[in-house]
Amino acid sequence: MLDKTGIAKRIAKEVQDGYYVNLGIGIPTLVANYVREDIEVEFQSENGVLGMGPFPFEGEEDADVINAGKQTITTLPGASFFDSATSFSMIRGQHVDLTILGAMEVAENGDIANWKIPGRMVKGMGGAMDLVASAENIIVAMMHTNKRGESKLLKKCSLPLTGVGCVKKIVTNLAVLEVTEKGFKLLERAPGVSVEDIQNATEGELIVEGNVPEMII
Amino acid sequence: MISKKVNSVSEATEGIGDDMTFMFGGFGLSGIPENAISALVKSGVKGLTCISNNAGVDDFGLGLLLHQRQIKKMISSYVGENDEFERQMLSGELDVELIPQGTLAERCRAAQAGFPAFYTPAGYGTEVAEGKETREFDGKMYVLENAFKADYGFVKAWKGDEAGNLIFKGTARNFNPNMCGAAKITVAEVEELVPVGTLDPNQIHIPGIFVQRIFQGEKYEKRIEQRTVRTKNE
């Protein structure tokens, strides 16, 4: 089974040379730390920066340079700042190659819910609805089950949706899955996790074809 | 040169009243019009509809207006990090309209640019699209969203001149340029108000035509919401 860092490391392998990538808050933010060093990638943050670098050294924080998680950041050579409308032109206009975000629930048809639990938690969708409605290439990073042990990969989302039929790939602590017309196709197992373990943690339709390889991290 | 300069924040906020709709630039606490917000708190105007990506934190930014119950309705994309906000929303004292962040930005830009509405894919098939017109273009579904209408837009820039020309800094730019000229009156506050002719016309982000009033803020706290650092040996 993977921890959050493991999920980030596995997703980092999906990032290819020349990609512009938008990382959501939480596990997705960690992905930046594990991208191969021999490729050129630029990270976009929807509050208005392309070419995000690591966190600043202590004493060098700048209130005017933050990411979408409101964390202080730095920029790399070649970076640019822009306004919010331009930022979402990059996103809706499909200029961003890969979007990695977290989710509360994903359904077997690719629906995603991650912004609201009615009556309990209403923080808002931020840029998530724009991202999932527009991106061609969306990877969800999340734990396979919630804190109560219930599956987050469902036949149908129970929470208010963020987007419909948009998720293509999911990387969890247990598996890598692809959303297909027939359901969640199991591509890889996390180290030490059996197909049965994954089946037990998946409420939606799980498609297992042949020998499912263990993921290499 | 047409001068937009006003001498104080009270002159800049002249004409504000109860039940008006205001826009506020800023993302989190970065690039918020701190001085205008302070003046609005002091003025006691109430029943406000506020368009702002976020709602500040409990003791800073729009949280100050919320604390005094001056806001009737918030139109935002993300409102975490604010306990008083959550309390007022869940108890029904505060009306909240949550909309996608890109839609929020574009509704500002549409108002600025003279478009009454636009189609966006964001929110299609979700509760955000409920009651709105939808339409298919090239096999994909889109939602019709209207331009905002607001009485005042309060924005914050890094530098500006008497003509109202603005230059922003870093990610403090965010919604500020999109809100300029999107309300009936745009009030810009700047960290540094320089004499006309000082700013290079090539470097202006927002031309003064979009700004009605400009003033230099008395002070800027520029609070950091999530201070994240690394140590030298990392």
Interface residues (C-beta under 8 A of the other chain):
Chain A: S45 E46 N47 G48 V49 P54 F55 P56 F57 E58 G59 E60 E61 D62 A63 D64 V65 I66 N67 A68 G69 K70 Q71 T72 I73 F81 F82 D83 S84 A85 S87 F88 I91 R92 W115 K116 G119 V122 K123 G124 M125 G126 G127 A128 M129 D130 A133 S134 P160 L161 T162 G163 V164 G165
Chain B: F27 G28 L29 S30 G31 N53 S76 S77 Y78 V79 G80 E81 E86 M89 L90 V96 L98 I99 P100 Q101 G102 T103 L104 A105 E106 C108 R109 T120 P121 A122 G123 Y124 G125 T126 E127 V128 W158 F168 K169 G170 T171 A172 R173 N174 F175 N176 P177 N178 H205 K222 R223 I224 E225 Q226 R227 T228 V229 R230 T231 K232
